[in-house]
Amino acid sequence: MANWKEKLRNALVFRRSAPRRRERLVRDYFLISVVLIGGGLITSGLIEIYFRYHESRDQLALQQKEIAAGAAFKIEHFVQEIHNVLKGATKSRDIAPKGLTSDFRFELEKLLLIAPAVTEAVALNEEGSIQVQASRLRTVLPDAKKNLSPAAAFKYARQGKSFFGPVYFVRGSEPYMTIAVPIERFAGDVIGVLQAEVNLKYIGDVVSSLTIGKAGYAYVISRSGELIAHPDISLVLQRRNIRELAAVRAAFDTPAGVTPRNALVAPNIQDKQMLSAFALIPALDWAVIVDRPVEEAYETLYASMLRTSALLLIGLGMALIASFFLARRVDYPLRRLREGVERIGTGDLGYRLNLKSGDEIEVLADEFNKMTEQLHESYTNLEQKVEDRTRELTESLEQQTATSEILGVIASSPTDVQPVLDVVAERAARLCDARDAVINLIEGDYSRLVSSYGPIPVPTQLVEAARIVRGTPAGRAMLDRKTIHVHDLAVEMQTEFPDAKVRQQISGARTLLAAPLLREGLPIGVILIRRVDVRPFSEKQIKLVETFADQAVIAIENVRLFQELQAKNRAITEALEQQTATSQVLGVISSSPRDLDPVFETILANAARLGSTDYGAIFRFDGEVFRLATAQYVSPHMTALANRTFLPERGTAVGRVALEKRIIHITDVSADPDWNPPEEYRKEGIRTVLAVPMLKENSLVGAIVVYRREMRPFTESQIALLKTFADQAVIAIENVRLFRELEEKNTQLEAANRHKSQFLANVSHELRTPLNSIIGFTRIVLRRTEGKIEALQKENLQKVLVSSDHLLNLINELLDLAKIEAGRMEVFAETFKLDEILRVATTTVEPLLRNGNIKLITEIASDIPPLKSDRDKLKQCILNLLSNAVKFTEKGEIKVAAWRDNGSVKLTVSDTGIGMNQEALRYIFDEFRQADMSSTRRYGGTGLGLAIVKKYINLMGGDIVVESEEGKGSKFTITLPMVLKPPVEAAKG
C-alpha cells in the first residue's frame, strides 16, 4: 500500500528538485483543464438529462393522449353510426304519404338486423303512445310503458332534436343507453319519435382491446363519475363512482379557454400512481381515460438517464487523463521559453530561441525571436529617431507658436487687418523655409498686393492691381479655389503658366506654393510663398500655409464685421440722439405754451450739435418778407442783421425757400452762380448751407437755416432731422397762437360771468322786497277775512300765497348761486349733532309723501360725534336731496343713512324712483340742467337745487357723488370732514 502511494506521488509531482513555483503552471493547467472539461461534461450531461427527461415525459404523455383520443373516436363513431341508422329508418318512403302506420314495423326489424347493438326499437306517435315496436328480447312492452309521453327522450325528440340518454344497466350487468330521434313527414313536421335501446357492450370490447404497455388499461366514464366500460368488469358491475379521482376532475373540470395537459401523474382506483391521459366525447358528455403505471411508463427514460450518466463519468475520466498528459507536454517548451526570455532580459539580444514543437508555442517562440530582433534594431536606431522626433517637435512648436501669435495679433487689431497680414506673410516665409511671401486681395477682376516679406523683388504687376488669370499660380489658385504647388516654375511655365514668364525672370523663383483665401467657399485673396531653388514644399508646410490662409480670412472677416458693427452703432447712436432731441423739443413746446424763444433756441442748439453746423438761424415769414426770430453761435458783426428783412429772392437760402417752398441744400456756395448774400455772410466764410421751410398747410410761416464754414454736404438723416425740427417749430407757433386766443376768450368769459352774477344778485335783491310785501299782505288778508269771503276767493288767495313762496324760493336760489359764483358766499362753523339736522329735514318732507305710498327710512350710526361745520347749509343740502327724492318717487322708499368713515362722515340719500340714465349723470350738478330737458317733461324745477348742493358741499370741504340706474332709483353720497376746513385747506386736500 505504501509503495502504491509513493508511485502515485512521483507521477503527480514533476520534479522535486525544481523550485516550487516552476510546478504551478502544470498544476494550474491541469486543474483548469479538469475544471473546464469536467465542468463542461457534467453541465452538458445534466442539461441533456434534464431536457431528455422532460421531452420523454411529454412524448409519453402525447402518445398516451393519442391512444385515448383514438378510443374516444371509436366509441363516438359507434354511437354516431347507430344514430345514423336510426335517422335512416325515419326516412322511409311510406312516411310522407301514409304517416306512421303499422307498416313501419318492417323498418324497425330491418333496423335490428342492421344494428346488432340495438336490442329494442319503438315508434311513438305524436301523443307518445307506442305505434310500432320491435325487440330482440321481448315481444310486447308492459302496459305501464304503453304511453311514453312523460319520458325525457320523447319530449326532447318531439322538438326535432336527437336525444342521447344516460347509461343504465340491465339486469345489473350490461350497460345500455337510450337514443331517440324525431320522425318527420317533412322537414320540421314531426309526427312521431323513434326510440331505441342500445347495448353498450361493444364499448367494453373497444376498451378491453386497447394494448397500453404491459399493465396499462383504458376505461370510459360519464361526467357524473359512473364507470361505463372498464377492463375489470367487476368495477363496472359494482356501480362505483370515481368522480373524485384527479384524472376524472382534470377531464371534466378544466375551465373553458384553458388548454388541458396531455397527461398527469395521479392515483387510480387502487390508489396506485399512474400516468393518466384522457379524451372527451362531447356529444355524449363522456371521457376515455388511459392509465399506465408510472414505473412502466418511465422505465425507458430512467434507463436512458443511467446510460448518459455512465458515459459522462467515462468522458470525465478520459478528460482528466488527457489534461494530465497535455500539461506535461506544455511544460517543457514553456521552460525553454522562460530560459530564453531571461537571457534576453539580461541584455543578450543576439540569443534566439530554437523550439520545434509544431504548435502555437513554436509560433510564440518565433514571435519572441522577431521581437528580440526588432528590439535590437530599435536600440541601434534610437538616437537617430530621438533626433528626428526632436526636430519634428521643434517644428510643431514653432508652428503652434506662430499660429498663437497670429491669433494674438487678430485679437489686438480688430479694426486694422494690415498688422495681421504682415505677420502671416513673415511667419509663412520663415516657417516654410521660403525666400519670400506675398499676400494679394481680390478687387473685382483684379488682385492687389497688400503685404509682402522677403528679399525677392516684387514685380510691378503685383504692386499695382493685376488681372486674375489662370496663367499664373496665384491666379489659378484663386480661380480653382484650391492650393497650387509648382515644383519648378521654369519648367512648367512653358505649358501650364505662360503668363508667369516675365515675373519668373524678374524674381528668379523656381518653387512656388499658392494657397487661396476662401470665405464661405468664395476666393477673396491668395498667399504665395517662393523659393529660388527647386525644392518642393512638404505636406506639413502646405497644411501650415493653408492654416495661415484660414487665419488671414478670419482676420479680414473680423475687421469687416467690426467696421459694419461700428457703422450700425453710429447709425443707432445718431438715431437715438435725434429721437432724444425731438423729444426734448416736444418737452420745451409743452412747457412753454406762451413763448417761442425757448423752443427756437432748443431747435437751433440740437441742430448745431447733431448736424455739426457752425451757426444757425430761424426766420419768420409774414407773407412778404423774412424777419429773424432767433440765431445762435453768430459772430458780433452778424448782429447787425437782427433787424433786417429778407425778400424772396434767389440770392439767399431763405429767399429760395420762399420762392420754391422746398428744402434748399447748397453744398458749395462758391460754385453757386445765384448766391448773393449780404456782405456779413461773405465775411463769415460760409461754404455749405441748408434751409428747410416751415410749412403750415402748404403755407410758408418761416424757415430754419444752418451754415458750415467748410464744404461738407449734409447727410440724408441730418436733412430729415432738420425737417422734423421745422415741423415741430410750426406746431410750437400754432400752439402759442391758440393758447393766446384761448386766454383772450377765457378773460372775456370771466368778465361776462362776473357781470351775470352781479346782475342776478341785484335783480334777486330787487325782486325779494316787493315779493315779501305780496306774501305779507296776502297772509294779513287771509287772517282778517277768515269766514267773511267766499271759498273760491279764499282758494285763490291761497294760490297766490303758494306761488309767491315758490317764486321766493327760486329767487333765493338764484341769489345763493350768484353769491357763490361771485365768491361772496361764506360758511359759518358751529357744533351740532347730525341726527338733529336729519330729524328736522325728514319731519319737513313727511307731509309731502304721497298718501303712504312712500316709506321714509333713516339709519344713523350711534357713534357719530358732533360735527363742526355750517349747520344751515348742510340742512339745506339734505332738504334739497330729500325734496328731489320725493318729487321723483311715485312709490317705494326713501332712505337716509349716515356713518363714520376714516375721520369723515358719510351721508347717503337713496330712493326707488325713476332714476337717471348714464348720460344725465355727467351734467346733473350743472346749473339750470335737469335729467329731462325736453319741453314735455313731467317734473318741474329750475335745475339749481343739485348745483347749489354741490357748491355748498364743496365749500364745506366735502364732496358728493351720485349713482343711478334708469327705472331703479338714485343714490347721492355726501362725504364731509368732521371739522370744517378753510377753503384753502379744502382745496389742497
Summary of the structure (lengths in Angstrom):
residues: 989
radius of gyration: 66.6
end to end distance: 131.2
largest distance: 181.3
contacts: 2941
relative contact order: 0.04
helix: 52%
strand: 21%
